[in-house]
Amino acid sequence: MLKKFLLFFFILLFSLSFSAQKKNIILSGKVIDSLGIVKNANIINLKTNQGTFSNDEGLFRIFVSEGDSIQFSSIQHYTKKISVNKQIFNDKNIEITLTASTYILDEFELKKHNLSGRLGIDTKNVPVDKRDSILKNVMDFSKVNMKIVEGDDYIDTRVRPQIVTVDPTARFAGAGAGVSMAFKNSEKMWALRKELERKKAFPYKLLTELGDKFFFDDLKIPLDNYFHFLEYCNPLGIEKMHKEGKLLEVIKILRTESVTYLKIIKNE
């Protein structure tokens, strides 16, 4: 009987420790390089595919579990990956140093020309005989046959260019068809990309502004349900309100909806 009890106790202890290892935490950190902070670095959890960006102080926050892989990337820096080990998981804080990507020339030749960069001075410093020889080479028309009337670039003034009166885009018109300039499509693409990046960073930005205590202590939202809770509130326009700077209205909605949300997940 005692052996069975001990066996059950060890199994229970192992399962509890295993579940604790898989628990999510909020990992805070800072991204720097040899010159200082790195702004707008892209941080993504490769296991959950959730990402965020470093702010103007190089700071970031992201949800992780022990064993997750985090990727850090930035323009003009080499991409860096780390694994969330036990120490990082317990510290809940990390500082990442990125290495700047540099381009090295294999070989170059430096010649001394004694030029100051000012045309008036540099012209006076060139020997007269050398200037004369340069001008002679440039202005030498001795090999040009002046008797040729019609050369390759002859233009007959009697021939008028054809005037195009037909709209070149008319043949594309039709059901649902339209013509747009390439740069307009590029503008739409960049605007869409910017909006997607804003939506991706919204949960972390909101968490930074309102704090862990507001969501997990005051509202009692479980840590693992944070993203789900925001999706639950999103139809009420919290993202749009946050973008417009109406933070107090966002807080009011979050407080009101948290009561109903907790009842729903409790019943489930």
Steps between C-alpha positions, in 0.01 A plus 500: 500500500781735594683423175192579294454827688863600443475408132185710462667788686807500269281482189294794623814698586650432155181605320481822702862587428451422129192721476690780678771482239243547226346804672514829311677804641554855376864534402627856517822607334711755320664486156834677453806497274855634531375859453200494733131412489334339197156639416228312309675164524268214404461242779304182430432183696566231238293244689181706541563727199416803715717807459564854612743791447749684718395856586703824483694393811571155353262335750258217421266248665389164364321187623728194524522155653812311602657342193357750249726649232503880463629668183635858493544679168559857392609691191881526480539228768554127483204287611542339842312209659495399867339215691305581815691294754415459867707800610335736249159357592556565871660844454222615264742757363769497234732733310576413137800637312474499121800515269495766229534364146792671325624482142876479447671586170764248395732760345501863393757735351558850634666749266634841594352772280575818703153638428325729748149445366463864388485534123657847481805403705545154345482644145780745575718220641483299175798581268415714198644257247295217651179706481575582138551134409174403667309772314657401171389139542148604587462763229666298223248473209761405235359149464141618461369508140308827477376422147258231620152646503304202622655306786357253745327773699357686200141617549279570200296807596241408239395193694266572788470256789177307521257646753347234724135576567403161644506435875763222546319375811161474330550138394541399863161637598233246570320311771689563821817606315699809583838655443716626786854626524765277655595754766140514621504125557828540688347764723205272577736210570713706741188635673368144542833378634515788747147424619582131548812587700294734718243227565776253586660738751168619652467233777856562625468878477175491698659272760795740534275803540252349750737261678490138610318584821200649317431189291610215724431637851220755460304338217602144602565400136704175484839555341438238232169667407640850446492493118163325501355769728615777265344318205179473703501880555623596153153510333426797730774697323774507764777498238353800320446685829858428605628629166298821550643548850173421684672290767245574775218365283708187430552448874128541565414234239764260631370532857138447395563209265739319735207412731304326224814343352603338830152350538518354149841334543396372845195326354708353219 
